[in-house]
């Protein structure tokens, strides 16, 4: 009984703090009721939008990369064909003219004819 009397005296002394605490708790309960589900739905929608945007971005990057790889392969093949053609032409021209071969051997390796 003495405990209840001391609690009652404490509450009478600090009644403004208790009223403020009760108002705060009541406001928190009323203020958040129903908002959590709306916030969660908006978060879910935002996450879905972000995922779809990310997938579109990745798809675009992959397609751009594939196109760049194909262009590089085509360029490499074209340059290889040109180089093969040029080397065949040079080989044919050197076969026809013996002096060119002699000049190349003399300049490059210091070899002399005969």
Secondary structure, DSSP 8 states (H G I E B T S, - for coil): -HHHHHHHHHHHHTHHHHHHHHHHHHHHHHHHTTHHHHHHHHHHHHHHHHHHHHHHHHHHHHHHHHHHHHHHHHHHHHHHHHHHHHHHHHHHHHHH-HHHHHHHHHHHH-----
